Amino acid sequence: MDIRINDSDKITMTHTGLLPGKKGKVIHVCFERKTGDRNDYAEIVLPSRVVVNSKGFDEGEIAQLQLYLKEQEKSIIENAKQINHDLIFKL
């Protein structure tokens, strides 16, 4: 079976380290994709999974991204802790 993924199907996810928030530490997660001549973008905060900013993703896609974050939350948090750890020792 041959599965082809178009560039328009690719979504890139990046995230910050642990950042101070109003109710504890948070992580900002960004999803981006290029569709034709525009760039779609969604920024969601963990652990609340609240959408901070979004352009180009529809409501169903946002719900899928939030579900993905729910499923991957532990892994993302561990990666965010490692980012903070690495920065501390580089200073």
N, C-alpha and C positions, 0 to 999 in steps of 0.2 A: 504494500500500500504506500502510495506517495502522497505525503501531506505537504502542501506548500503554504507558507505564511507570507502574505503580502506585507510590505512596509506599513500599510495603513492598518494592519491587524496587530502590529507590535505596540505594546504599552510598556513604557519604562517606569520603574518605581525607584524613587530615592527617598531617603529619610534622614532626619537630623539625629544627633545624639540626644540625650536627656536634657530637656530645657525646663527652667522653672516656670510653673504655671500658677494660676490663681488658687487651685486646689491641689497642688502637688506637682510632680514632674510630668511633663508631656513630651510627646514625639510628634513632629510634623512630618507627614508622609505625603509625597507628591507623586502623582501619576501623570505621565505625559504621552501623547501620541501625535504623530504627524498625519494629517488627513488632507491629501491634495495640497492646497496652498495655505492651509491654516494649521495651527498647533492647538490641540485640545489639552486641557489642563485641569486637574482636580487636586486640591490640598485638603487632607483630612487629618484630624488630630487624634492621636491615641492617648489614653485608653477610651475616651468617650465616643470616638468615631464620628465626631461632628464635622461637617463639611465647612471649611473656612472660606474656600474660594473654588469656583468651578466655571469652566468655559468649554463648551463643545460636547461634554458628556451628558447624555439624557438621564432622566430619573432612574430608569431601569439599570443603566450602566453604573450609576452612583451606588445603587443598592448592591450590585454585584461587587463593587470595589469594597464597600463596607463589610460585606460578608467575607470577602477574602481577608480583610484585615482582622476580622474576628477569629478566623481560622489560623492565621499566621502570627497573631499578637505576641505569643511567647517568644517566638524566633526573632521577631523584629525588636522586641524589648532587649533581648540578649545582645543583638547586634548594636543597638543604640548604646548600651552600657559599655561595649567594647570600644566604640568610637570615643566616648568620654575618657575611658581608661588610657587609650593610646594618646590622646591629646595631653593629658596630665603629665605623662612621662616624657613627652617631647618638649614640654616647656622647661 
